[in-house]
């Protein structure tokens, strides 16, 4: 893996990758460099068979404070463009509307990549997750919150639409339309305990136990077959918008037949019957 400037990636133990947003001095705000580095890493993970579960977290006291507003002005004037961004095509398009559209899509495509990769994604959230950080948390499969976690839909508070980078897609599906509408319209903060109560996060733990709890969950997933995990995520992605029960069942039937045709299914069955942890072959 590449050494990055704004993110950090490590495979802490076999099968578990940890992606850390690493701009603590800016509360891990998303700048253009981080967006490009996320694209690069997630592109690699899409084909990484060694990483089977991905944890995403933030360095320091925040998960992610959203888009770095100090850099957002670069969409307005190319005269402010630092040399390090000169190669980013969407910042060099002369037409302002095109530049804004390309930049917006580049940010939004990070969310698509998080859903596209094979690995289940667990967001370990400590401190604020606002705006784009809120969206990153929503795009994860599972969210575990430290007691200091706070979520808000910051876009609506700065003159923008309250729907951005997937928020209007994910939030109603996660907590229901009425609750989602209130949060999207008001931009108010939701603390960790409320997030647990309304089902936005799976659990709340003390901040100093956050990574321990997240790793415990990741290790539980690793007991499942690699293909079983991947096809489960694929089916969740497809069937959340399935046109019918019949269509959902066809996909699930295919997945079961494919899994039954692998060597790992026998090991999983024997481990279950013998009450032991399975031992799958190296991928």
Helices and strands as residue ranges (DSSP letters): E 7-13, E 16-21, G 24-26, H 32-45, E 53-58, H 69-72, G 73-75, G 78-80, G 83-85, G 89-91, H 96-116, E 120-125, E 128-130, H 132-139, E 142-146, E 150-152, G 154-158, H 167-175, H 177-186, E 190-191, H 192-197, E 203-205, G 207-209, H 210-221, H 226-239, H 245-260, H 264-273
